[in-house]
Amino acid sequence: MTSTTAEATAKKNPKTVEVTFNTITISMPKGEHTGAEIKQFAIDQRIDIKPDFVLAVKHGHRFENVADADIVKVHANLEFSAVAGDDNS
């Protein structure tokens, strides 16, 4: 997905919400998005990740991995994390 695609999606769904991505607050369109789209929204807002990073979303007290094709229902105050696939920290 290119930044133009992310921008087009944002224009289709103008309702945005704030989420936390690697401890930084960003705005994203509310609704259902793939893991790949979520990473692209973060990249478009200058979050220092790459499209091949491993994405996770926080549920309760733990993070669950999100594959590029997985759908996440984005709503306010979600927490995301993305790290390089070889980061074992």
C-alpha positions, 0 to 999 in steps of 0.5 A: 500500500502506498501513502496515496492509498492510505490517504485515499482510505482516510478521505473515504472515512474521515472519522479519525481516532488517536492510537498509540504506535510504538509509544507515539500518538498518531491519528488513523481512520476508525474502522477495519484495516489490515495489518499492512494498512496500519503499518502504512498509516504509521509510516505515513506519519513518520513512525520509524518502521518498515513495511516488513516489521512485525505488528502487534496490537495490545489486548488487555495486558499482552500484545498479539501479533497481527499479520499483514492480511489480518483485519483489526477494528481500529478504535480510539486508544488502541496500542500498536507495536512494530519491531524488526522481525529479527529483534529479540528484545 
